[in-house]
Amino acid sequence: MRIGIRYRLLLPLGLLLLGVSGASIWSAHVAAERAEERVAAQVRNISTTLSNATFPLNQIVLEQMKQLSGAEFTFISAEESTFSTFTQAHDLPAEQLFTQESQGKIGPRVVLSGQGYRCRRLPLREPQRNAGGTVYIFYPEALLNEAIDDAVRPSFLGFIFGLCAVVLTFGIGQRLVGRIREVEKRTRQ
């Protein structure tokens, strides 16, 4: 069976397009996972810092932590006094949201005052100075999504440029096939 010249030229282009698409999708997926892992590591580092703190947690400390991390904080001491970086009062997430599975990641999604957050609950234990208290770390989903978008954007641009290159090459290939057929037609005459 003889394969036409059009298919001989265009089949590699089709395979190239599949390769570019697959590589771009894989690259975007990996970049998004790594961005989420970086944010999760940041939240873990905040948790470690607060767990090992030798200073008392108060409103000033929480505000400074907010400025450093971009997260919101609520601290409930063992005596039930509460400090929060939120400007509006809100209900804390239900305890059943915090499962073992969410401990390794950023935390479950909660909505407070119309904004989405990923929340991590951190019970403070001895020898920590604030033992018996609980810190809630609310990482804004907007910051998480921004980090993921920033990581995925280069892969998307690579896909667009690769697609443009394949389409351009396809157009050139079509013109070349047309010319070859014209030469073939004239040769037969």
C-alpha positions as CSV (number, residue, x, y, z in Angstrom):
1,M,0.0,0.0,0.0
2,R,1.3,3.4,-1.0
3,I,0.9,6.4,1.3
4,G,0.3,9.7,-0.4
5,I,2.8,12.5,-0.1
6,R,0.3,14.6,1.8
7,Y,0.1,12.1,4.6
8,R,3.8,11.6,4.6
9,L,4.3,15.3,5.2
10,L,1.4,15.9,7.6
11,L,1.5,12.7,9.7
12,P,4.8,13.8,11.5
13,L,3.2,17.3,12.0
14,G,0.2,15.6,13.6
15,L,2.5,13.6,15.9
16,L,4.4,16.7,16.7
17,L,1.2,18.5,17.7
18,L,0.2,15.6,19.9
19,G,3.7,15.7,21.5
20,V,3.5,19.4,22.1
21,S,0.0,19.1,23.6
22,G,1.0,16.2,25.8
23,A,4.2,17.8,27.0
24,S,2.4,21.1,27.7
25,I,-0.4,19.4,29.7
26,W,2.1,17.4,31.7
27,S,4.3,20.4,32.4
28,A,1.3,22.5,33.5
29,H,0.1,19.7,35.8
30,V,3.5,19.3,37.4
31,A,4.0,23.0,37.8
32,A,0.6,23.3,39.5
33,E,1.4,20.5,41.9
34,R,4.7,22.0,42.7
35,A,3.2,25.5,43.3
36,E,0.6,23.9,45.7
37,E,3.4,22.0,47.4
38,R,5.4,25.2,47.9
39,V,2.4,26.9,49.5
40,A,1.8,23.8,51.7
41,A,5.4,23.9,52.8
42,Q,5.0,27.6,53.7
43,V,2.0,26.7,55.8
44,R,3.9,23.8,57.4
45,N,6.7,26.2,58.2
46,I,4.3,28.7,59.8
47,S,2.9,25.8,61.9
48,T,6.3,24.7,63.0
49,T,7.3,28.3,63.9
50,L,4.1,28.7,66.0
51,S,4.4,25.3,67.6
52,N,8.0,26.0,68.7
53,A,7.4,29.6,69.7
54,T,8.8,30.6,73.1
55,F,7.0,33.9,73.0
56,P,3.3,34.5,74.0
57,L,0.9,34.7,71.1
58,N,-1.0,38.0,71.0
59,Q,-2.6,40.4,68.6
60,I,0.8,42.1,67.6
61,V,2.5,38.7,66.9
62,L,-0.4,37.5,64.8
63,E,-0.4,40.7,62.8
64,Q,3.3,40.4,62.1
65,M,2.8,36.7,61.1
66,K,0.0,37.9,58.7
67,Q,2.4,40.5,57.1
68,L,5.1,37.9,56.6
69,S,2.9,35.1,55.2
70,G,-0.3,36.7,53.7
71,A,-2.4,34.3,55.8
72,E,-5.0,35.2,58.4
73,F,-4.7,33.9,62.0
74,T,-7.1,33.2,64.8
75,F,-5.7,32.1,68.2
76,I,-7.9,30.8,71.0
77,S,-5.9,30.5,74.3
78,A,-6.5,27.8,76.9
79,E,-8.3,30.5,78.9
80,E,-10.7,31.0,75.9
81,S,-9.4,34.5,75.1
82,T,-9.3,35.1,71.3
83,F,-7.0,37.1,69.1
84,S,-7.6,37.3,65.3
85,T,-6.2,39.2,62.3
86,F,-9.7,39.2,60.7
87,T,-11.4,42.6,60.7
88,Q,-14.8,40.9,60.9
89,A,-15.9,38.3,63.4
90,H,-16.6,34.9,62.0
91,D,-17.4,31.4,63.1
92,L,-14.5,28.9,63.2
93,P,-14.6,25.9,61.0
94,A,-16.2,22.7,62.4
95,E,-13.7,20.3,64.0
96,Q,-14.7,17.4,61.7
97,L,-13.1,19.3,58.8
98,F,-9.6,18.6,60.1
99,T,-8.9,15.0,59.3
100,Q,-5.6,13.2,59.1
101,E,-5.6,13.5,55.3
102,S,-5.7,17.3,55.4
103,Q,-2.7,17.5,57.9
104,G,-0.1,17.0,55.2
105,K,-1.7,19.4,52.8
106,I,-2.7,23.0,53.2
107,G,-6.0,22.1,54.8
108,P,-9.7,22.0,54.0
109,R,-11.5,24.7,52.2
110,V,-13.6,27.1,54.3
111,V,-15.5,30.3,53.3
112,L,-15.4,33.2,55.8
113,S,-17.0,36.6,55.0
114,G,-17.5,35.6,51.4
115,Q,-13.8,34.7,50.8
116,G,-12.3,31.2,50.3
117,Y,-9.5,30.0,52.5
118,R,-7.6,26.8,53.1
119,C,-7.6,26.4,56.9
120,R,-5.2,24.5,59.1
121,R,-5.9,23.9,62.8
122,L,-2.9,23.8,65.0
123,P,-3.4,22.7,68.6
124,L,-0.5,23.9,70.7
125,R,1.2,21.4,73.1
126,E,3.8,21.4,75.8
127,P,6.5,22.7,76.1
128,Q,5.2,25.6,73.9
129,R,4.4,28.7,76.0
130,N,0.8,28.8,74.7
131,A,0.1,25.1,75.3
132,G,-3.6,24.3,75.4
133,G,-4.5,26.9,72.9
134,T,-5.3,26.5,69.2
135,V,-4.2,28.5,66.2
136,Y,-6.2,28.5,63.0
137,I,-4.2,29.4,60.0
138,F,-6.3,30.7,57.1
139,Y,-4.4,30.8,53.8
140,P,-6.3,32.7,51.1
141,E,-7.3,30.7,48.1
142,A,-6.7,33.7,46.0
143,L,-3.0,33.6,46.8
144,L,-2.9,29.8,46.2
145,N,-4.6,30.2,42.8
146,E,-2.3,33.0,41.9
147,A,0.8,30.9,42.7
148,I,-0.7,28.0,40.6
149,D,-1.5,30.3,37.7
150,D,2.0,31.8,37.8
151,A,3.4,28.3,37.6
152,V,1.1,27.1,34.8
153,R,1.3,30.2,32.6
154,P,4.7,29.3,30.9
155,S,3.5,25.8,30.0
156,F,0.3,27.3,28.5
157,L,2.4,29.9,26.5
158,G,4.7,27.0,25.3
159,F,1.6,25.2,24.1
160,I,0.3,28.2,22.2
161,F,3.7,28.9,20.5
162,G,4.1,25.2,19.7
163,L,0.6,25.1,18.3
164,C,1.3,28.2,16.2
165,A,4.5,26.6,14.9
166,V,2.7,23.3,13.9
167,V,-0.2,25.2,12.2
168,L,2.4,27.4,10.3
169,T,4.3,24.3,9.3
170,F,1.0,22.6,8.3
171,G,0.2,25.5,6.1
172,I,3.6,25.4,4.5
173,G,3.3,21.7,4.1
174,Q,-0.1,22.0,2.4
175,R,1.3,24.6,-0.1
176,L,4.3,22.3,-0.7
177,V,2.0,19.3,-1.4
178,G,0.0,21.4,-3.8
179,R,3.1,22.4,-5.7
180,I,4.3,18.9,-5.8
181,R,1.0,17.7,-7.2
182,E,1.0,20.5,-9.8
183,V,4.5,19.4,-10.9
184,E,3.4,15.7,-10.9
185,K,0.3,16.7,-13.0
186,R,2.5,18.6,-15.5
187,T,5.0,15.8,-15.7
188,R,2.3,13.3,-16.6
189,Q,1.0,15.6,-19.4
